[in-house]
Amino acid sequence: MAKSRDYHLKLGEDAYLALQEIADKEGRLLADVIREALKEYTTRKGYSVQFKVGRGGNRRGKTESEQDED
């Protein structure tokens, strides 16, 4: 797997709450919802970028890319 980087991102309260609500409703992590949004954005802009990252710890549900693999 390619190297990954951490990036700190500030969000307005309304954006954070909306994204967190989506994550909660779908049983996913907030980071996975944000990665999915970034993947859709970069695809629309004509880029083919992989957003898969190595993981540790507990997971709440499958990510979009993990669901695609089933």
WOTAWO-V814558 format. One record per run of one state. SS is the DSSP state (H for helix, E for strand, - for the rest). FROM is the first residue (numbers start at 0). TO is the last residue. If there is no record, write none. Layout:
SS;FROM;TO / SS;FROM;TO
This chain:
-;0;11 / H;12;25 / -;26;28 / H;29;43 / -;44;62 / H;63;68 / -;69;69
